[in-house]
Amino acid sequence: LQQPEKEVERRQREARDRMAKMRGADPEPEQATRTAKAPPRRDVLPDVDEINSTLRKDSERRKTATQAAQEREAQTKPGGSRRGFAIVLLIAVIALLVYIFAPQISEAVPALAPYMESYVLAVNDGRIWLDEKIRGLVSMLDGMASDAPASEPAE
């Protein structure tokens, strides 16, 4: 019966020493002030700060169900922006192929001929609009370049 009490006292002393080190205090003065009589009840119980520190470490390792679900979802959806870019690029390629092969599609499926014609006209109108905007931008930039004072050559 004496052995378990000594083990408990040793563990208590080690716990106090560790907590003192964590606080930055020297654990030796605490041992020097201890007397030979039985330790008070508060010394027999585990240190609250030590328990809290171990609980915090465990809670950091443990994850709630929602956090775990969010991590799994993030792992199953890698590269969301890459996927979005790829989808937009794929749609643009399909639209370009439909524009390029509109005459062949109209011949192969005569029922789609009016839709192909209106699609090609809409794309052509978009190309004309874009061409006008780019020409305006180029002429504006050309005008700004010609109005800018000539830079002096470096000596």
Phi, psi and chi 1 to 4 in degrees:
 res  aa     phi    psi   chi1   chi2   chi3   chi4
   1 LEU       -  -28.3 -153.3   61.9      -      -
   2 GLN   -68.8  -37.2  -74.7  -63.1   87.1      -
   3 GLN   -61.0  -49.4 -172.7   68.1   12.6      -
   4 PRO   -61.9  -34.4  -23.5   31.4      -      -
   5 GLU   -65.7  -40.2  -72.3  178.8    9.0      -
   6 LYS   -65.5  -37.6  -72.0 -177.0  179.6 -178.7
   7 GLU   -63.4  -42.8 -178.1   68.2   22.8      -
   8 VAL   -62.8  -45.0  169.6      -      -      -
   9 GLU   -61.9  -41.8  -72.0  176.8   16.7      -
  10 ARG   -62.3  -44.4 -176.1 -176.4   62.2   78.6
  11 ARG   -64.8  -39.5  -73.8 -175.9 -179.3  178.4
  12 GLN   -63.0  -44.0  -71.3  173.2   -8.8      -
  13 ARG   -62.5  -43.5 -174.8  179.8   63.5 -110.8
  14 GLU   -64.4  -39.7  -71.3  173.8   -4.9      -
  15 ALA   -64.8  -42.5      -      -      -      -
  16 ARG   -64.1  -41.1  -78.0 -168.5  -64.5  -88.2
  17 ASP   -62.1  -44.0  -69.9  -11.7      -      -
  18 ARG   -62.6  -42.7  -81.9 -174.4  -61.5 -146.7
  19 MET   -66.8  -37.9  -70.1  -51.7  -62.9      -
  20 ALA   -63.4  -41.0      -      -      -      -
  21 LYS   -64.3  -39.2  -73.5  178.7 -175.6  176.2
  22 MET   -65.6  -34.2  -71.9  173.0   63.8      -
  23 ARG   -78.8  -13.9  -68.9 -175.1 -168.8  121.9
  24 GLY    92.0    5.8      -      -      -      -
  25 ALA   -91.7  159.0      -      -      -      -
  26 ASP   -83.7  124.4 -171.9   21.8      -      -
  27 PRO   -72.0  -15.3   22.7  -29.1      -      -
  28 GLU   -65.6  -44.8  -64.6  -55.9  -42.5      -
  29 PRO   -59.3  -34.3  -22.3   29.1      -      -
  30 GLU   -63.9  -38.1 -173.6  176.6  -37.6      -
  31 GLN   -71.2  -34.6  -70.4  177.5   -3.3      -
  32 ALA   -68.8  -31.8      -      -      -      -
  33 THR   -81.1  -13.4   60.0      -      -      -
  34 ARG   -69.0  138.6 -149.5  177.5  -41.3  148.1
  35 THR  -103.2  177.5   60.3      -      -      -
  36 ALA   -78.9  -12.2      -      -      -      -
  37 LYS   -73.3  169.6   64.2 -179.0 -178.1  179.0
  38 ALA   -62.6  142.2      -      -      -      -
  39 PRO   -68.2  148.8   21.4  -27.6      -      -
  40 PRO   -64.3  164.0   11.5  -16.0      -      -
  41 ARG   -59.4  -36.5 -179.2  176.5  168.8   96.7
  42 ARG   -66.3  -27.0   66.6 -179.1  168.8   87.2
  43 ASP   -77.6  -22.0  -70.8  -17.9      -      -
  44 VAL   -75.5  -33.8  174.8      -      -      -
  45 LEU   -76.8  154.0  -62.7  173.4      -      -
  46 PRO   -64.8  153.1   -0.5    2.8      -      -
  47 ASP   -71.3  129.3 -170.6   17.8      -      -
  48 VAL   -64.1  -41.6  172.7      -      -      -
  49 ASP   -62.5  -39.3  -68.1  -31.3      -      -
  50 GLU   -66.1  -41.8 -176.9  179.4   -4.7      -
  51 ILE   -62.8  -44.3  -68.0  172.3      -      -
  52 ASN   -62.2  -41.2  -75.2  -20.1      -      -
  53 SER   -65.7  -37.8   68.6      -      -      -
  54 THR   -71.2  -33.6   58.4      -      -      -
  55 LEU   -67.4  -39.7  -71.4  176.1      -      -
  56 ARG   -62.6  -40.6  -82.1 -171.9 -141.2  111.1
  57 LYS   -65.7  -41.2  -70.2  177.8 -176.2  173.7
  58 ASP   -65.8  -41.1  -77.8  -15.9      -      -
  59 SER   -68.6  -27.8   66.4      -      -      -
  60 GLU   -69.8  -32.9  -70.5  173.6    1.3      -
  61 ARG   -77.1  -35.7  -76.9 -174.4 -129.7  137.8
  62 ARG   -77.7  146.8  -68.4 -174.8 -169.5  145.3
  63 LYS  -123.1  143.4  -63.1  175.5 -176.9  159.1
  64 THR   -71.8  166.4   63.0      -      -      -
  65 ALA   -63.0  -36.9      -      -      -      -
  66 THR   -69.2  -38.8   55.7      -      -      -
  67 GLN   -65.2  -41.5  -71.4  172.7  -23.9      -
  68 ALA   -64.6  -40.0      -      -      -      -
  69 ALA   -65.4  -39.5      -      -      -      -
  70 GLN   -65.2  -39.5  -71.2  172.3  -10.5      -
  71 GLU   -66.8  -40.2  -74.1 -177.3    6.3      -
  72 ARG   -64.0  -40.3  -78.9 -166.1  -54.7  -89.7
  73 GLU   -64.9  -40.0 -176.3  177.7  -31.1      -
  74 ALA   -66.1  -34.2      -      -      -      -
  75 GLN   -73.8  -30.9  -70.4  173.8   -5.6      -
  76 THR   -82.8  -12.2   57.6      -      -      -
  77 LYS  -119.8   63.8  -67.7 -176.8  177.1 -179.8
  78 PRO   -75.2  143.0   27.6  -31.8      -      -
  79 GLY    63.5   56.0      -      -      -      -
  80 GLY   -60.6  -39.5      -      -      -      -
  81 SER   -71.3  -35.4   59.8      -      -      -
  82 ARG   -64.9  -41.2  -81.9 -174.6  -75.6  168.4
  83 ARG   -64.3  -42.7 -178.1  179.2  -66.6  158.1
  84 GLY   -62.8  -43.5      -      -      -      -
  85 PHE   -62.3  -41.6  179.1   74.6      -      -
  86 ALA   -64.3  -39.0      -      -      -      -
  87 ILE   -65.6  -44.8  -70.8  172.0      -      -
  88 VAL   -63.0  -41.8  169.7      -      -      -
  89 LEU   -63.0  -41.6 -169.1   62.3      -      -
  90 LEU   -62.7  -42.9 -179.7   66.6      -      -
  91 ILE   -63.1  -41.4  -69.0  171.6      -      -
  92 ALA   -64.0  -40.6      -      -      -      -
  93 VAL   -65.0  -43.0  167.4      -      -      -
  94 ILE   -62.6  -43.8  -69.2  171.3      -      -
  95 ALA   -62.0  -40.2      -      -      -      -
  96 LEU   -65.2  -43.1  179.8   65.5      -      -
  97 LEU   -64.4  -39.0  -69.8  174.1      -      -
  98 VAL   -64.2  -40.3  168.9      -      -      -
  99 TYR   -63.9  -45.1  175.5   76.2      -      -
 100 ILE   -67.3  -43.0  -68.4  171.6      -      -
 101 PHE   -97.5   21.5  -66.3  109.0      -      -
 102 ALA   -59.5  -43.1      -      -      -      -
 103 PRO   -62.6  -41.0  -21.0   29.0      -      -
 104 GLN   -67.6  -37.9  -71.6   88.1  -12.9      -
 105 ILE   -65.6  -41.0  -65.6  172.0      -      -
 106 SER   -64.2  -37.6  -64.5      -      -      -
 107 GLU   -69.9  -39.9  -72.5  178.1   15.0      -
 108 ALA   -72.6  -37.9      -      -      -      -
 109 VAL  -127.8   92.7 -176.3      -      -      -
 110 PRO   -61.1  -25.0  -20.7   28.5      -      -
 111 ALA   -67.6  -22.9      -      -      -      -
 112 LEU   -89.8   -3.4  -67.1  178.9      -      -
 113 ALA   -55.2  -48.4      -      -      -      -
 114 PRO   -63.9  -36.4    2.0   -3.4      -      -
 115 TYR   -69.1  -39.0  -59.8  108.5      -      -
 116 MET   -65.6  -40.2  -71.6  -67.4  116.6      -
 117 GLU   -64.0  -45.1 -173.3  177.0  -27.9      -
 118 SER   -67.8  -35.2   63.8      -      -      -
 119 TYR   -64.3  -45.2  175.9   71.5      -      -
 120 VAL   -64.5  -40.4  169.6      -      -      -
 121 LEU   -64.2  -40.3  -70.4  174.6      -      -
 122 ALA   -65.1  -41.5      -      -      -      -
 123 VAL   -66.7  -40.1  171.4      -      -      -
 124 ASN   -63.1  -42.3  -74.7  -20.3      -      -
 125 ASP   -61.0  -40.2  -71.8  -18.1      -      -
 126 GLY   -64.7  -39.4      -      -      -      -
 127 ARG   -65.1  -40.6  -70.8  176.3   54.8 -157.9
 128 ILE   -64.8  -44.1  -68.5  168.9      -      -
 129 TRP   -60.8  -45.9  173.7   83.7      -      -
 130 LEU   -63.7  -39.1 -175.8   61.7      -      -
 131 ASP   -62.7  -42.5 -176.5   55.9      -      -
 132 GLU   -64.0  -41.2  -70.4  172.2   -3.7      -
 133 LYS   -65.9  -41.1  -65.6  -62.8  177.1 -173.6
 134 ILE   -68.8  -40.3  -70.0  177.2      -      -
 135 ARG   -62.6  -40.9  -75.1 -179.3 -167.7  -92.3
 136 GLY   -63.4  -41.4      -      -      -      -
 137 LEU   -64.7  -43.9  178.8   65.7      -      -
 138 VAL   -64.1  -42.1  168.0      -      -      -
 139 SER   -67.8  -35.0   65.6      -      -      -
 140 MET   -66.5  -43.8 -178.9 -177.3   73.4      -
 141 LEU   -66.1  -35.9  -69.0  174.1      -      -
 142 ASP   -65.8  -40.0 -166.2   31.0      -      -
 143 GLY   -65.7  -39.7      -      -      -      -
 144 MET   -65.3  -36.0  -70.3  172.0   62.6      -
 145 ALA   -70.6  -36.2      -      -      -      -
 146 SER   -76.8  -26.3   64.4      -      -      -
 147 ASP   -82.3  -16.4  -68.4  -16.6      -      -
 148 ALA   -71.1  141.3      -      -      -      -
 149 PRO   -65.8  145.5   20.4  -27.1      -      -
 150 ALA   -69.0  137.6      -      -      -      -
 151 SER   -78.1  145.2   61.6      -      -      -
 152 GLU   -80.1  139.2  -63.2  177.1   12.8      -
 153 PRO   -66.1  143.7   18.3  -23.9      -      -
 154 ALA   -74.5  138.0      -      -      -      -
 155 GLU   -92.5      -  -66.9  179.7   18.6      -
